[in-house]
Amino acid sequence: QVQLVESGGGLVQAGGSLRLSCAASRSISSFNAMGWYRQAPGKQRELVATITSGGTRDYIDSVKGRFTISSDNAKNTVYLQMSSLKPEDTAVYYCNARWGLVFPLSSWGQGTQVTVSS
């Protein structure tokens, strides 16, 4: 069992910034990858950003240049720095971790609400 605890969501004006945090219950170096996903009302959950254990980062096109995913191994924490926020970014943001080679497993955080007003 892996616990992921998220924080940092809130209400901001368009153009503002937020930093989301995801703290894991064990070393994040044990995961193959971690990522951030979001789900807006009436829409399916979508990928936002991922980071692999090797440090490779990937982003959905709509957030490139505005969002940055990073990790701090000493704190067992992954971050999502969000800048130039738009109302379209409004969603519940979820942290995810994947691990295992023979029987891959994943765990999800509880989600944190991000609301961007215009």
Backbone as CSV, one residue per row, in Angstrom:
resi,resn,N_x,N_y,N_z,CA_x,CA_y,CA_z,C_x,C_y,C_z
1,GLN,0.831,-1.182,0.000,0.000,0.000,0.000,0.880,1.251,0.000
2,VAL,0.547,2.188,-0.872,1.247,3.453,-0.979,0.239,4.571,-0.757
3,GLN,0.595,5.498,0.105,-0.244,6.659,0.346,0.346,7.882,-0.341
4,LEU,-0.499,8.632,-1.014,-0.113,9.874,-1.657,-0.977,10.987,-1.080
5,VAL,-0.342,11.992,-0.514,-1.042,13.089,0.132,-0.787,14.364,-0.649
6,GLU,-1.850,14.947,-1.179,-1.749,16.125,-2.020,-2.112,17.380,-1.243
7,SER,-1.544,18.495,-1.683,-1.853,19.789,-1.099,-1.529,20.870,-2.118
8,GLY,-1.989,22.082,-1.860,-1.630,23.224,-2.671,-2.714,23.775,-3.573
9,GLY,-3.839,23.086,-3.674,-4.922,23.586,-4.496,-5.555,24.824,-3.888
10,GLY,-6.356,25.506,-4.691,-7.014,26.701,-4.207,-7.665,27.480,-5.319
11,LEU,-8.062,28.698,-4.994,-8.712,29.610,-5.923,-7.750,30.725,-6.295
12,VAL,-7.541,30.917,-7.594,-6.655,31.973,-8.074,-7.286,32.682,-9.256
13,GLN,-6.821,33.900,-9.505,-7.239,34.656,-10.668,-6.488,34.179,-11.901
14,ALA,-7.098,34.352,-13.062,-6.413,34.031,-14.307,-5.078,34.761,-14.371
15,GLY,-4.049,34.047,-14.812,-2.708,34.604,-14.854,-1.894,34.339,-13.612
16,GLY,-2.524,33.828,-12.578,-1.838,33.550,-11.332,-1.114,32.223,-11.344
17,SER,-0.548,31.871,-10.187,0.259,30.665,-10.057,-0.120,29.873,-8.815
18,LEU,0.083,28.571,-8.884,-0.071,27.669,-7.752,0.986,26.586,-7.856
19,ARG,1.391,26.041,-6.713,2.259,24.881,-6.698,1.585,23.760,-5.932
20,LEU,1.332,22.654,-6.620,0.759,21.480,-6.005,1.866,20.561,-5.507
21,SER,1.629,19.902,-4.375,2.586,18.972,-3.801,1.943,17.606,-3.624
22,CYS,2.734,16.565,-3.808,2.291,15.190,-3.602,3.356,14.474,-2.799
23,ALA,3.059,14.192,-1.534,3.994,13.522,-0.642,3.669,12.034,-0.581
24,ALA,4.659,11.199,-0.844,4.489,9.752,-0.854,4.926,9.138,0.469
25,SER,4.341,7.986,0.797,4.635,7.315,2.060,5.931,6.518,2.034
26,ARG,6.550,6.394,0.876,7.858,5.767,0.777,8.650,6.423,-0.333
27,SER,9.908,6.038,-0.458,10.813,6.677,-1.395,10.240,6.703,-2.806
28,ILE,10.237,7.893,-3.399,9.712,7.999,-4.758,10.657,7.381,-5.770
29,SER,11.881,7.077,-5.364,12.804,6.396,-6.259,12.377,4.960,-6.527
30,SER,11.461,4.430,-5.719,10.954,3.080,-5.924,9.861,3.020,-6.988
31,PHE,9.403,4.161,-7.455,8.360,4.215,-8.472,8.971,4.299,-9.863
32,ASN,8.319,3.686,-10.825,8.750,3.807,-12.209,8.482,5.209,-12.739
33,ALA,7.355,5.770,-12.318,6.977,7.097,-12.765,5.940,7.669,-11.819
34,MET,5.870,8.981,-11.784,4.806,9.673,-11.084,4.219,10.707,-12.029
35,GLY,2.971,11.045,-11.787,2.327,11.978,-12.683,1.202,12.752,-12.027
36,TRP,0.808,13.783,-12.726,-0.341,14.590,-12.343,-1.410,14.480,-13.423
37,TYR,-2.629,14.277,-12.994,-3.781,14.196,-13.878,-4.840,15.165,-13.377
38,ARG,-5.789,15.494,-14.231,-6.861,16.382,-13.812,-8.183,15.957,-14.432
39,GLN,-9.248,16.302,-13.750,-10.582,15.998,-14.228,-11.484,17.198,-13.988
40,ALA,-11.979,17.769,-15.070,-12.906,18.881,-15.004,-14.332,18.350,-15.004
41,PRO,-15.289,19.134,-14.508,-16.682,18.684,-14.481,-17.171,18.257,-15.858
42,GLY,-17.775,17.077,-15.930,-18.316,16.575,-17.179,-17.299,16.030,-18.158
43,LYS,-16.033,15.957,-17.760,-14.987,15.475,-18.643,-14.238,14.311,-18.012
44,GLN,-13.555,13.539,-18.857,-12.749,12.434,-18.374,-11.438,12.943,-17.797
45,ARG,-10.863,12.147,-16.904,-9.565,12.481,-16.349,-8.510,12.431,-17.446
46,GLU,-7.624,13.421,-17.473,-6.606,13.497,-18.500,-5.226,13.687,-17.890
47,LEU,-4.235,13.240,-18.629,-2.851,13.443,-18.230,-2.488,14.914,-18.276
48,VAL,-1.734,15.370,-17.285,-1.187,16.717,-17.289,0.325,16.669,-17.461
49,ALA,1.003,15.903,-16.613,2.460,15.829,-16.647,2.928,14.553,-15.975
50,THR,4.061,14.020,-16.425,4.662,12.844,-15.810,6.157,13.047,-15.658
51,ILE,6.734,12.333,-14.697,8.179,12.307,-14.518,8.570,10.876,-14.186
52,THR,9.569,10.348,-14.890,10.025,8.985,-14.659,11.118,8.965,-13.608
53,SER,11.457,7.754,-13.156,12.534,7.614,-12.182,13.862,8.089,-12.738
54,GLY,13.995,8.097,-14.063,15.197,8.589,-14.701,15.209,10.082,-14.936
55,GLY,14.115,10.753,-14.601,14.052,12.200,-14.723,13.434,12.723,-15.997
56,THR,12.935,11.837,-16.855,12.291,12.276,-18.087,10.932,12.887,-17.776
57,ARG,10.685,14.055,-18.335,9.433,14.767,-18.094,8.617,14.881,-19.369
58,ASP,7.310,14.819,-19.201,6.411,14.923,-20.336,5.180,15.705,-19.912
59,TYR,4.583,16.432,-20.877,3.446,17.297,-20.594,2.413,17.198,-21.694
60,ILE,1.173,17.406,-21.315,0.130,17.552,-22.314,0.317,18.903,-22.994
61,ASP,-0.016,18.964,-24.282,0.286,20.147,-25.077,-0.280,21.434,-24.479
62,SER,-1.456,21.368,-23.912,-2.124,22.573,-23.440,-1.437,23.240,-22.248
63,VAL,-0.515,22.540,-21.585,0.160,23.122,-20.423,1.644,23.345,-20.649
64,LYS,2.161,22.957,-21.795,3.580,23.134,-22.075,3.962,24.609,-22.009
65,GLY,5.056,24.888,-21.339,5.509,26.253,-21.171,4.898,26.957,-19.984
66,ARG,3.873,26.368,-19.385,3.210,26.977,-18.239,3.355,26.154,-16.965
67,PHE,3.364,24.828,-17.097,3.461,23.927,-15.948,4.819,23.247,-15.934
68,THR,5.319,22.970,-14.736,6.573,22.246,-14.567,6.412,21.184,-13.484
69,ILE,6.742,19.938,-13.821,6.735,18.867,-12.836,8.159,18.662,-12.339
70,SER,8.317,18.466,-11.049,9.631,18.270,-10.460,9.520,17.342,-9.260
71,SER,10.665,16.885,-8.762,10.672,15.968,-7.632,11.772,16.327,-6.650
72,ASP,11.547,15.979,-5.398,12.529,16.156,-4.336,12.613,14.819,-3.615
73,ASN,13.633,14.034,-3.941,13.751,12.690,-3.378,13.898,12.701,-1.861
74,ALA,14.593,13.702,-1.338,14.804,13.785,0.104,13.495,13.958,0.850
75,LYS,12.523,14.587,0.221,11.232,14.827,0.844,10.151,13.863,0.360
76,ASN,10.518,12.926,-0.507,9.561,11.968,-1.079,8.360,12.695,-1.691
77,THR,8.636,13.774,-2.390,7.573,14.649,-2.860,7.755,15.010,-4.330
78,VAL,6.645,15.038,-5.045,6.595,15.515,-6.424,5.740,16.774,-6.457
79,TYR,6.154,17.736,-7.278,5.475,19.017,-7.354,4.948,19.268,-8.765
80,LEU,3.940,20.097,-8.836,3.483,20.631,-10.107,3.376,22.136,-9.956
81,GLN,4.326,22.850,-10.534,4.309,24.301,-10.528,3.468,24.772,-11.706
82,MET,2.422,25.518,-11.419,1.495,25.975,-12.441,1.536,27.497,-12.506
83,SER,1.821,28.022,-13.682,1.894,29.458,-13.902,0.986,29.844,-15.058
84,SER,0.718,31.145,-15.168,-0.152,31.657,-16.230,-1.445,30.861,-16.318
85,LEU,-2.054,30.645,-15.185,-3.244,29.804,-15.122,-4.407,30.414,-15.892
86,LYS,-5.182,29.542,-16.504,-6.342,29.922,-17.291,-7.594,29.292,-16.691
87,PRO,-8.763,29.884,-16.940,-9.995,29.258,-16.447,-10.148,27.814,-16.915
88,GLU,-9.624,27.485,-18.088,-9.696,26.123,-18.603,-8.891,25.127,-17.772
89,ASP,-8.012,25.614,-16.907,-7.239,24.741,-16.030,-8.025,24.299,-14.803
90,THR,-9.196,24.860,-14.607,-10.019,24.504,-13.453,-10.369,23.018,-13.494
91,ALA,-10.039,22.311,-12.424,-10.259,20.868,-12.359,-9.822,20.356,-10.997
92,VAL,-10.160,19.103,-10.715,-9.565,18.404,-9.593,-8.286,17.754,-10.100
93,TYR,-7.181,18.017,-9.436,-5.888,17.491,-9.832,-5.510,16.315,-8.943
94,TYR,-5.080,15.210,-9.577,-4.753,13.975,-8.876,-3.292,13.595,-9.089
95,CYS,-2.663,13.125,-8.035,-1.313,12.594,-8.094,-1.378,11.083,-8.291
96,ASN,-0.455,10.550,-9.087,-0.418,9.123,-9.372,1.011,8.606,-9.305
97,ALA,1.172,7.388,-8.797,2.459,6.708,-8.788,2.308,5.326,-9.395
98,ARG,3.281,4.915,-10.192,3.287,3.584,-10.802,4.570,2.868,-10.433
99,TRP,4.451,1.566,-10.161,5.623,0.772,-9.825,5.397,-0.689,-10.181
100,GLY,6.483,-1.454,-10.166,6.419,-2.865,-10.471,6.790,-3.162,-11.907
101,LEU,7.413,-4.321,-12.104,7.821,-4.749,-13.435,7.028,-5.960,-13.918
102,VAL,6.802,-6.931,-13.023,6.059,-8.126,-13.382,4.555,-7.888,-13.288
103,PHE,4.119,-7.285,-12.193,2.712,-6.957,-11.984,2.605,-5.468,-11.667
104,PRO,2.585,-4.641,-12.686,2.552,-3.192,-12.457,1.342,-2.770,-11.638
105,LEU,1.603,-1.873,-10.710,0.561,-1.358,-9.840,0.594,0.164,-9.858
106,SER,-0.484,0.756,-9.406,-0.541,2.200,-9.323,-1.343,2.621,-8.110
107,SER,-1.116,3.843,-7.686,-1.832,4.416,-6.556,-2.195,5.855,-6.893
108,TRP,-3.312,6.298,-6.349,-3.809,7.653,-6.593,-3.940,8.431,-5.300
109,GLY,-3.686,9.726,-5.392,-3.972,10.617,-4.288,-5.452,10.929,-4.231
110,GLN,-5.830,11.720,-3.236,-7.242,12.020,-3.018,-7.766,13.127,-3.921
111,GLY,-6.881,13.865,-4.541,-7.255,14.966,-5.401,-7.284,16.289,-4.665
112,THR,-6.966,17.352,-5.380,-7.024,18.698,-4.825,-7.641,19.628,-5.863
113,GLN,-8.564,20.465,-5.424,-9.312,21.329,-6.328,-8.503,22.563,-6.697
114,VAL,-8.441,22.835,-7.992,-7.856,24.065,-8.508,-8.944,24.812,-9.263
115,THR,-9.206,26.041,-8.859,-10.212,26.862,-9.504,-9.576,28.166,-9.961
116,VAL,-9.715,28.472,-11.239,-9.141,29.677,-11.825,-10.286,30.567,-12.294
117,SER,-10.374,31.752,-11.742,-11.427,32.690,-12.090,-10.902,33.749,-13.050
118,SER,-11.800,34.330,-13.829,-11.425,35.365,-14.777,-11.830,36.730,-14.278
